Amino acid sequence: MKTVNILAMLVLLLVGSAYTTDRHEMDGLRSNVNNAFTYGEELNYRVHYGWINAASVSVKVAEKPTVIDGRETFRISAYGRTFRSFDWAFKVRDHFVSYVDTQSIAPLKYYKKVQEDNYKDEDLVYYDHVNGKLNGSQKDMDMPAYVQDIISGTFYARTIDFENAAVGQAFPINIYLDQEIYDLKFKYMGKETVKTDLGKIECYKLRPQLVVDRVFKDEDDMTIWVSADENKIPVRVQANIYVGSVKVSITKAKGLKNPFNSKSVRY
């Protein structure tokens, strides 16, 4: 991985002219049941670097479907930015968009524009899951069917049934990031209750496998908590990195598809 965007990896926790203009009608895509999210959902997060309130992240699902290659998609946008008071240390202005097929919960299009201090990058890709081809503004490549990007992968994971999962059970996932495809997995670690700005929330605890690089020194250095209800929204992310620790905490959730049953009254 040539560059690693800390905020993007945690959210985990999202137009140029160089890409091909060929289009493929993608018949025969899988059907993946989605009872977790819908149009109009909005999630906001606060990012702490150590004890410093460093940044904010917002994730929004557009109010209406966007048609890509004749198929309806969820347009999911993620914005991450450091606060001005933290810009002096490391300025981040990141924008990601994933267009996720409503039937297969697989991305059909992905756009990234990032500014991380002095580093800038932009990427645009189209996924052809039937023919196993990824057409990108920076690189064309073969890909496994139903590969995810960092935004679509988060929403795909929300469709998984963790209630009947065994502790330690692993779930494989292929992730596209920065012109590479990674064969990764995440493990279900049981349930925990997490205190948040919204109150106490019962959560499923997950541990994704990370790419060990200049940011993460161990593949188990991140833990994610998602609400233990039908929404399965990301509630908290904690990660140890080479230069400290990062915590992402939910501050707002609206437009949820289901009642927020895992949340107790505010404490």
LOSEZA-61857 format. One record per residue: x, y, z of N, C-alpha, C, CB in turn; residue in one letter. Coordinates in pm, whole numbers, padded with zeros to 5 digits, always signed. Glycine has a CB too. Example, Ala and Ser with C-alpha at 12.3 -4.5 7.8 and 13.67 -1.06 7.14 Angstrom:
// LOSEZA-61857
+01319-00569+00780+01230-00450+00780+01320-00330+00780+01131-00447+00905A;+01285-00225+00708+01367-00106+00714+01290+00003+00787+01408-00060+00572S;
This chain:
// LOSEZA-61857
+00085-00117+00000+00000+00000+00000+00089+00124+00000-00096+00000+00122M;+00076+00207-00103+00168+00318-00117+00137+00430-00018+00163+00372-00259K;+00010+00451+00011-00029+00551+00110-00140+00493+00194-00074+00684+00044T;-00149+00537+00318-00255+00490+00406-00322+00610+00469-00201+00393+00513V;-00451+00623+00448-00529+00730+00507-00588+00679+00638-00639+00780+00411N;-00542+00731+00750-00586+00681+00880-00737+00696+00895-00515+00756+00993I;-00791+00811+00859-00935+00832+00875-01014+00734+00789-00972+00976+00840L;-00969+00713+00666-01040+00621+00579-01036+00480+00632-00981+00626+00439A;-00922+00438+00682-00913+00303+00736-01003+00288+00857-00768+00270+00772M;-01017+00393+00935-01100+00384+01054-01247+00388+01016-01066+00497+01153L;-01285+00451+00931-01424+00453+00892-01455+00327+00817-01457+00576+00809V;-01354+00308+00875-01382+00180+00840-01421+00232+00935-01317+00054+00807L;-01449+00231+00907-01482+00202+00989-01508+00225+00981-01476+00188+01049L;-01406+00777+00062-01467+00707+00025-01443+00763-00095-01576+00685+00079L;-01320+01260-01101-01372+01218-01235-01277+01267-01344-01517+01275-01260V;-01220+01147-01324-01123+01190-01422-01160+01145-01561-00987+01138-01387G;-01067+01157-01661-01095+01122-01800-01015+01000-01846-01065+01240-01890S;-00935+00941-01758-00845+00835-01801-00910+00698-01797-00722+00835-01716A;-01026+00686-01733-01085+00553-01721-01160+00516-01849-01180+00548-01602Y;-01182+00386-01866-01254+00341-01984-01400+00383-01978-01244+00190-01998T;-01458+00412-02092-01599+00452-02097-01688+00334-02136-01618+00568-02196T;-01630+00216-02149-01711+00098-02178-01804+00070-02062-01622-00025-02206D;-01924+00022-02092-02022-00011-01990-02067-00156-02009-02144+00085-01997R;-02092-00224-01902-02138-00362-01907-02269-00372-01829-02030-00461-01850H;-02372-00420-01892-02494-00450-01818-02468-00576-01735-02617-00470-01915E;-02474-00562-01604-02430-00671-01516-02549-00752-01469-02352-00615-01396M;-02590-00846-01554-02699-00935-01519-02645-01048-01434-02769-00991-01647D;-02731-01107-01355-02693-01225-01280-02612-01197-01156-02616-01315-01366G;-02613-01074-01105-02546-01048-00979-02620-01116-00865-02535-00897-00954L;-02548-01146-00759-02607-01213-00644-02716-01126-00582-02499-01245-00539R;-02798-01187-00501-02895-01114-00420-02850-01125-00275-03041-01169-00439S;-02825-01011-00212-02778-01007-00075-02881-00933+00009-02638-00938-00065N;-02936-01000+00109-03041-00939+00192-02983-00824+00273-03104-01044+00285V;-03049-00709+00265-03007-00591+00341-03122-00542+00427-02959-00479+00245N;-03115-00572+00555-03211-00520+00652-03150-00414+00742-03267-00633+00736N;-03029-00364+00705-02951-00282+00797-02956-00132+00768-02810-00326+00795A;-02963-00092+00643-02955+00050+00611-03042+00084+00490-02809+00091+00585F;-03067+00213+00473-03149+00258+00362-03112+00400+00326-03298+00247+00397T;-03186+00456+00231-03161+00592+00186-03183+00692+00300-03251+00626+00066Y;-03101+00796+00302-03117+00903+00398-03048+00884+00531-03258+00923+00423G;-02977+00774+00550-02905+00753+00676-02787+00850+00686-02855+00606+00687E;-02764+00901+00806-02651+00990+00831-02587+00955+00965-02696+01138+00829E;-02456+00936+00964-02380+00903+01084-02265+01002+01098-02326+00756+01078L;-02246+01056+01219-02138+01149+01246-02048+01095+01357-02193+01288+01283N;-01918+01125+01346-01820+01071+01440-01719+01179+01480-01747+00950+01378Y;-01665+01163+01600-01556+01244+01650-01431+01157+01656-01590+01304+01791R;-01317+01213+01615-01192+01138+01611-01095+01197+01712-01131+01139+01468V;-01048+01113+01804-00946+01154+01901-00812+01091+01863-00987+01114+02045H;-00709+01175+01861-00572+01126+01848-00509+01139+01985-00490+01205+01738Y;-00494+01024+02053-00456+01031+02194-00568+01101+02271-00320+01105+02213G;-00535+01206+02345-00635+01281+02420-00686+01401+02342-00579+01326+02552W;-00633+01425+02220-00668+01543+02143-00789+01517+02055-00550+01588+02057I;-00887+01609+02061-01002+01605+01972-00956+01656+01835-01122+01690+02027N;-00929+01563+01742-00851+01597+01623-00932+01617+01496-00751+01493+01599A;-01043+01544+01481-01109+01544+01351-01254+01501+01362-01035+01453+01254A;-01325+01515+01252-01464+01467+01243-01480+01386+01115-01564+01585+01245S;-01573+01292+01120-01607+01210+01004-01758+01206+00991-01547+01065+01016V;-01808+01224+00870-01951+01209+00845-01971+01110+00731-02017+01347+00810S;-02073+01025+00747-02106+00924+00647-02254+00938+00614-02072+00778+00698V;-02285+00957+00486-02423+00982+00445-02462+00892+00329-02441+01128+00408K;-02584+00838+00338-02645+00767+00226-02743+00863+00160-02716+00633+00272V;-02729+00885+00029-02813+00980-00041-02961+00947-00024-02777+00984-00188A;-03045+01048-00039-03190+01032-00018-03256+00947-00125-03256+01168-00014E;-03197+00943-00245-03257+00871-00357-03151+00785-00425-03321+00969-00458K;-03193+00681-00498-03095+00596-00568-03028+00669-00683-03162+00470-00619P;-02904+00628-00712-02831+00673-00831-02819+00554-00924-02691+00732-00794T;-02851+00572-01051-02848+00462-01147-02709+00455-01211-02957+00480-01256V;-02646+00339-01200-02516+00310-01261-02531+00186-01347-02404+00290-01152I;-02498+00197-01475-02511+00082-01567-02651+00021-01563-02407-00025-01532D;-02751+00106-01549-02889+00058-01549-02934-00004-01418-02906-00041-01657G;-02852+00004-01314-02886-00057-01185-02894+00052-01079-02780-00165-01146R;-02988+00036-00985-03001+00132-00877-02894+00108-00771-03141+00123-00815E;-02837+00216-00722-02733+00206-00621-02761+00300-00505-02596+00236-00682T;-02704+00265-00389-02694+00358-00277-02569+00444-00302-02687+00282-00138F;-02586+00576-00303-02469+00664-00312-02426+00698-00170-02501+00795-00395R;-02312+00643-00128-02265+00658+00010-02140+00746+00009-02235+00519+00075I;-02146+00857+00081-02035+00952+00086-01976+00954+00225-02082+01093+00046S;-01845+00964+00233-01776+00978+00362-01680+01095+00352-01700+00846+00400A;-01687+01183+00452-01600+01300+00458-01521+01294+00589-01682+01433+00446Y;-01391+01313+00579-01308+01320+00698-01221+01444+00692-01221+01194+00712G;-01218+01519+00801-01135+01639+00804-01086+01666+00945-01212+01760+00750R;-00962+01706+00954-00909+01748+01083-00962+01887+01115-00752+01747+01082T;-00974+01916+01246-01013+02049+01288-00898+02146+01263-01054+02049+01438F;-00932+02272+01246-00829+02372+01217-00723+02376+01327-00893+02510+01201R;-00767+02350+01449-00672+02352+01561-00571+02239+01553-00747+02344+01692S;-00599+02136+01470-00508+02023+01453-00436+02025+01319-00585+01892+01468F;-00479+02114+01229-00421+02118+01094-00271+02143+01096-00488+02226+01013D;-00224+02214+01196-00081+02245+01203+00003+02118+01217-00052+02340+01320W;-00056+02016+01280+00016+01891+01301+00006+01799+01179-00036+01819+01425A;-00117+01784+01128-00138+01697+01012-00276+01729+00954-00128+01544+01052F;-00278+01797+00842-00403+01842+00781-00463+01733+00693-00380+01969+00699K;-00591+01702+00717-00662+01602+00638-00791+01662+00584-00693+01474+00722V;-00813+01646+00454-00939+01681+00388-00968+01566+00290-00931+01823+00314R;-01046+01469+00334-01068+01348+00255-01214+01332+00217-01020+01225+00331D;-01237+01284+00097-01373+01261+00047-01375+01129-00029-01420+01379-00045H;-01469+01043+00009-01486+00913-00056-01632+00895-00093-01437+00798+00036F;-01657+00836-00210-01794+00805-00251-01796+00664-00309-01846+00909-00356V;-01889+00582-00263-01907+00449-00317-02053+00434-00361-01868+00339-00213S;-02071+00382-00482-02205+00356-00536-02230+00206-00524-02218+00406-00686Y;-02317+00169-00430-02335+00029-00391-02464-00025-00450-02335+00015-00239V;-02452-00130-00530-02568-00194-00592-02667-00239-00485-02524-00314-00679D;-02794-00201-00501-02893-00229-00397-02926-00379-00387-03020-00151-00424T;-02903-00454-00495-02934-00597-00492-02820-00680-00434-02966-00647-00632Q;-02699-00655-00481-02585-00740-00443-02504-00683-00327-02494-00759-00562S;-02528-00555-00291-02448-00483-00190-02300-00493-00225-02473-00542-00046I;-02272-00475-00354-02135-00468-00405-02119-00335-00477-02104-00589-00501A;-02001-00274-00471-01983-00143-00534-01976-00154-00686-01856-00076-00481P;-02038-00057-00754-02027-00047-00899-01933+00066-00940-02164-00026-00961L;-01916+00163-00853-01831+00279-00881-01775+00332-00750-01910+00390-00957K;-01652+00383-00755-01587+00433-00634-01501+00554-00670-01499+00322-00567Y;-01509+00657-00587-01432+00779-00610-01363+00821-00481-01522+00894-00663Y;-01238+00862-00493-01160+00906-00378-01085+01032-00414-01063+00796-00332K;-01092+01132-00325-01010+01251-00336-00957+01284-00197-01090+01372-00398K;-00827+01275-00178-00770+01293-00045-00660+01397-00046-00717+01161+00008V;-00654+01471+00063-00541+01558+00093-00497+01526+00235-00578+01711+00077Q;-00376+01478+00248-00322+01440+00378-00187+01509+00394-00309+01285+00393E;-00190+01623+00461-00074+01710+00472-00030+01750+00331+00042+01639+00550D;+00091+01715+00289+00138+01755+00157+00104+01654+00048+00287+01778+00160N;+00042+01545+00087+00010+01439-00008-00133+01457-00062+00025+01301+00057Y;-00149+01446-00194-00280+01452-00256-00296+01336-00353-00301+01587-00329K;-00418+01283-00361-00442+01172-00453-00589+01169-00491-00400+01037-00390D;-00615+01118-00610-00751+01108-00661-00763+00976-00737-00788+01230-00753E;-00875+00910-00723-00893+00781-00788-01040+00764-00825-00846+00664-00696D;-01065+00702-00938-01201+00672-00982-01200+00535-01047-01255+00781-01082L;-01287+00445-01002-01290+00311-01059-01434+00267-01085-01220+00211-00966V;-01448+00181-01185-01573+00110-01212-01546-00039-01196-01628+00142-01357Y;-01637-00107-01129-01624-00250-01104-01715-00328-01199-01657-00284-00956Y;-01661-00430-01264-01739-00523-01346-01731-00659-01276-01685-00531-01495D;-01829-00687-01191-01824-00808-01110-01850-00935-01192-01926-00798-00997H;-01922-00921-01302-01952-01037-01385-01827-01085-01459-02063-01005-01485V;-01751-00991-01514-01633-01026-01592-01503-01018-01514-01624-00938-01712N;-01512-00979-01386-01394-00975-01302-01292-00871-01344-01329-01109-01302G;-01340-00753-01383-01252-00647-01428-01278-00519-01350-01271-00622-01578K;-01170-00448-01316-01178-00319-01251-01113-00217-01344-01109-00320-01110L;-01189-00117-01384-01140-00013-01473-01119+00115-01393-01238+00011-01591N;-00993+00159-01380-00963+00271-01295-00893+00385-01366-00880+00227-01181G;-00902+00504-01310-00835+00621-01367-00683+00608-01355-00882+00748-01297S;-00635+00527-01260-00490+00509-01245-00443+00371-01290-00451+00530-01101Q;-00536+00272-01289-00492+00137-01322-00613+00050-01353-00410+00077-01207K;-00602-00033-01458-00700-00138-01485-00643-00268-01431-00732-00149-01639D;-00731-00354-01379-00681-00477-01320-00791-00581-01313-00623-00451-01181M;-00750-00708-01301-00845-00815-01273-00885-00807-01127-00785-00954-01307D;-01004-00858-01097-01051-00854-00959-01142-00973-00932-01125-00721-00929M;-01151-01017-00808-01249-01120-00773-01388-01058-00771-01216-01184-00635P;-01489-01138-00798-01627-01088-00793-01660-01040-00653-01727-01198-00836A;-01734-00931-00647-01784-00874-00522-01674-00819-00432-01861-00978-00446Y;-01564-00776-00494-01463-00703-00417-01528-00576-00364-01338-00670-00506V;-01484-00532-00248-01539-00413-00184-01432-00304-00178-01593-00446-00042Q;-01477-00179-00159-01384-00073-00123-01404-00044+00026-01407+00056-00211D;-01331+00053+00080-01335+00073+00225-01469+00126+00273-01227+00168+00266I;-01546+00191+00185-01679+00240+00224-01784+00131+00205-01718+00365+00140I;-01789+00073+00086-01888-00032+00061-01867-00152+00152-01883-00076-00085S;-01740-00180+00185-01711-00294+00273-01772-00278+00410-01563-00314+00285G;-01773-00155+00461-01835-00128+00591-01984-00157+00587-01811+00017+00634T;-02050-00115+00478-02195-00135+00468-02228-00280+00437-02254-00043+00360F;-02144-00347+00359-02165-00490+00336-02158-00567+00467-02061-00545+00236Y;-02060-00534+00552-02044-00604+00680-02167-00587+00768-01920-00552+00754A;-02240-00478+00749-02361-00455+00830-02475-00550+00793-02407-00311+00813R;-02465-00618+00679-02570-00712+00639-02545-00853+00692-02581-00716+00487T;-02431-00874+00759-02397-01007+00809-02469-01035+00940-02245-01020+00829I;-02511-01158+00959-02581-01201+01082-02480-01237+01189-02675-01322+01053D;-02452-01140+01278-02358-01166+01387-02427-01229+01508-02288-01037+01429F;-02558-01219+01515-02629-01271+01631-02609-01421+01645-02779-01239+01621E;-02595-01490+01533-02576-01635+01535-02432-01676+01507-02668-01700+01434N;-02340-01579+01511-02199-01610+01488-02134-01663+01615-02124-01485+01438A;-02035-01747+01597-01957-01798+01710-01841-01704+01738-01906-01942+01681A;-01807-01689+01866-01692-01606+01902-01567-01661+01836-01675-01600+02057V;-01492-01575+01769-01374-01616+01696-01399-01650+01551-01314-01733+01763G;-01526-01653+01510-01558-01685+01371-01506-01575+01279-01710-01702+01353Q;-01444-01615+01168-01384-01521+01075-01471-01506+00951-01243-01567+01035A;-01476-01384+00898-01552-01353+00777-01455-01294+00675-01670-01254+00808F;-01437-01359+00560-01342-01308+00459-01401-01191+00381-01303-01420+00362P;-01314-01103+00334-01357-00991+00252-01239-00945+00167-01412-00874+00339I;-01265-00916+00038-01164-00860-00051-01185-00709-00058-01172-00924-00194N;-01077-00633-00036-01086-00488-00032-00994-00427-00137-01050-00435+00108I;-01050-00334-00218-00970-00255-00310-00929-00125-00242-01048-00226-00442Y;-00799-00093-00246-00750+00031-00190-00618+00067-00256-00733+00020-00036L;-00613+00189-00313-00488+00242-00370-00425+00147-00472-00388+00270-00259D;-00507+00106-00571-00463+00024-00684-00413-00114-00644-00354+00095-00758Q;-00457-00160-00530-00426-00296-00486-00553-00362-00431-00312-00296-00378E;-00557-00495-00438-00668-00571-00380-00612-00659-00270-00743-00656-00489I;-00671-00650-00152-00624-00722-00035-00725-00829+00006-00597-00625+00081Y;-00676-00948+00027-00758-01060+00073-00754-01060+00226-00707-01197+00015D;-00857-01002+00288-00856-00982+00432-00971-01058+00499-00866-00833+00464L;-00984-01039+00627-01093-01099+00702-01114-01020+00830-01063-01249+00733K;-01227-01040+00894-01247-00985+01027-01314-01091+01115-01333-00855+01022F;-01289-01080+01245-01338-01181+01339-01446-01122+01429-01223-01237+01423K;-01542-01206+01463-01644-01169+01561-01591-01206+01700-01781-01242+01531Y;-01591-01106+01791-01529-01124+01922-01630-01124+02037-01428-01015+01945M;-01760-01129+02006-01861-01132+02112-01932-00998+02126-01798-01170+02243G;-01997-00978+02241-02073-00856+02266-02012-00776+02380-02220-00889+02298K;-02023-00643+02371-01983-00553+02478-02075-00431+02476-01834-00510+02463E;-02092-00368+02592-02168-00244+02601-02070-00128+02603-02259-00242+02728T;-02096-00029+02518-02007+00085+02500-02079+00213+02540-01957+00094+02353V;-02012+00298+02617-02066+00429+02654-02034+00529+02542-02008+00477+02790K;-02137+00603+02499-02119+00700+02391-02196+00828+02424-02167+00642+02256T;-02182+00928+02338-02259+01051+02352-02410+01025+02340-02216+01152+02247D;-02446+00916+02276-02588+00883+02254-02645+00798+02366-02605+00812+02122L;-02561+00757+02460-02603+00667+02567-02524+00538+02563-02751+00639+02558G;-02562+00442+02645-02498+00311+02643-02555+00228+02528-02517+00238+02777K;-02467+00165+02452-02509+00088+02335-02451-00052+02342-02465+00160+02203I;-02537-00152+02337-02489-00291+02329-02435-00315+02188-02604-00393+02363E;-02317-00372+02179-02248-00382+02050-02195-00521+02022-02134-00283+02046C;-02183-00551+01893-02102-00662+01847-01959-00610+01834-02155-00722+01710Y;-01864-00687+01885-01723-00648+01881-01654-00723+01768-01653-00676+02018K;-01589-00648+01678-01525-00706+01560-01378-00668+01557-01595-00661+01432L;-01296-00756+01502-01153-00728+01489-01111-00753+01345-01069-00816+01587R;-01093-00645+01266-01052-00663+01127-00904-00694+01115-01084-00539+01046P;-00869-00769+01012-00729-00792+00979-00678-00671+00903-00710-00924+00897Q;-00569-00611+00949-00515-00491+00887-00396-00525+00797-00473-00391+00994L;-00365-00431+00710-00244-00441+00630-00132-00377+00711-00261-00372+00490V;-00033-00455+00749+00079-00404+00829+00166-00317+00740+00161-00520+00892V;+00185-00191+00782+00260-00096+00700+00314+00014+00789+00171-00036+00587D;+00329+00135+00734+00388+00243+00811+00292+00301+00915+00433+00352+00718R;+00165+00262+00911+00068+00310+01010+00043+00205+01117-00065+00348+00942V;+00013+00083+01074-00020-00025+01167+00096-00123+01177-00149-00098+01123F;+00135-00153+01301+00248-00245+01319+00205-00388+01344+00333-00198+01435K;+00074-00410+01365+00022-00544+01388-00113-00557+01320+00011-00575+01541D;-00141-00673+01263-00266-00689+01189-00389-00691+01280-00262-00815+01108E;-00371-00700+01412-00483-00700+01507-00493-00570+01585-00470-00816+01603D;-00440-00461+01532-00431-00336+01606-00559-00252+01602-00318-00255+01554D;-00666-00303+01547-00790-00227+01541-00907-00311+01593-00818-00180+01397M;-00998-00244+01666-01122-00307+01712-01239-00217+01674-01119-00331+01867T;-01347-00278+01627-01466-00204+01585-01585-00258+01663-01489-00217+01432I;-01669-00165+01713-01793-00202+01780-01910-00153+01696-01799-00144+01924W;-02003-00244+01661-02122-00205+01586-02245-00239+01669-02127-00276+01447V;-02350-00162+01654-02469-00178+01738-02530-00316+01720-02572-00070+01705S;-02566-00379+01832-02621-00515+01830-02772-00509+01809-02588-00589+01962A;-02810-00456+01694-02950-00452+01652-02951-00468+01501-03022-00319+01698D;-03066-00450+01439-03074-00473+01295-02996-00369+01214-03217-00472+01252E;-02971-00251+01272-02898-00147+01199-02749-00178+01187-02916-00013+01267N;-02692-00233+01293-02549-00264+01298-02463-00145+01253-02520-00386+01210K;-02490-00028+01311-02412+00089+01275-02279+00089+01350-02491+00218+01306I;-02171+00131+01288-02044+00145+01360-02059+00246+01474-01930+00188+01264P;-02021+00207+01594-02037+00290+01713-01903+00344+01759-02104+00210+01826V;-01801+00260+01758-01668+00302+01802-01562+00223+01727-01652+00283+01954R;-01451+00290+01702-01333+00226+01644-01213+00269+01727-01314+00265+01492V;-01131+00174+01768-01006+00205+01839-00891+00135+01767-01014+00161+01988Q;-00782+00208+01754-00667+00152+01683-00538+00201+01745-00672+00189+01534A;-00443+00110+01757-00307+00146+01794-00226+00163+01666-00243+00039+01889N;-00152+00272+01659-00070+00298+01543+00074+00324+01590-00125+00418+01461I;+00164+00337+01495+00305+00354+01530+00329+00477+01617+00388+00363+01405Y;+00249+00579+01594+00273+00706+01664+00158+00741+01758+00295+00819+01564V;+00106+00643+01831+00001+00672+01928-00120+00584+01910-00039+00815+01920G;-00236+00641+01942-00362+00568+01930-00470+00662+01877-00404+00508+02066S;-00569+00602+01812-00680+00678+01755-00811+00615+01800-00671+00683+01598V;-00907+00700+01837-01040+00651+01874-01145+00731+01798-01063+00661+02028K;-01237+00660+01737-01348+00721+01664-01477+00685+01737-01351+00673+01514V;-01557+00787+01772-01678+00765+01850-01798+00830+01783-01662+00818+01993S;-01910+00762+01784-02029+00815+01721-02085+00933+01802-02136+00705+01706I;-02133+01036+01731-02193+01152+01796-02335+01177+01748-02109+01274+01771T;-02372+01119+01634-02506+01143+01580-02544+01030+01487-02512+01279+01506K;-02670+00990+01494-02723+00888+01403-02868+00923+01370-02713+00744+01465A;-02898+00940+01243-03036+00969+01205-03068+00900+01072-03060+01122+01194K;-03197+00885+01046-03240+00821+00924-03217+00671+00923-03172+00882+00808G;-03210+00609+01042-03184+00465+01049-03303+00386+00994-03154+00422+01194L;-03274+00272+00939-03379+00189+00879-03467+00124+00984-03318+00082+00790K;-03407+00093+01101-03475+00020+01207-03467+00096+01338-03416-00121+01223N;-03552+00063+01436-03540+00122+01568-03401+00097+01627-03649+00067+01662P;-03351+00194+01701-03218+00185+01761-03231+00108+01893-03156+00329+01785F;-03262-00021+01882-03298-00101+02000-03181-00131+02092-03358-00230+01956N;-03059-00124+02042-02944-00156+02126-02903-00040+02216-02827-00197+02040S;-02963+00075+02196-02927+00195+02273-03017+00207+02394-02936+00323+02186K;-02956+00224+02511-03033+00249+02633-03048+00398+02652-02966+00184+02758S;-03117+00441+02759-03135+00582+02784-03000+00646+02811-03233+00606+02901V;-02992+00775+02784-02867+00847+02808-02831+00839+02954-02878+00993+02765R;-02701+00827+02982-02654+00814+03118-02608+00951+03169-02539+00710+03127Y;
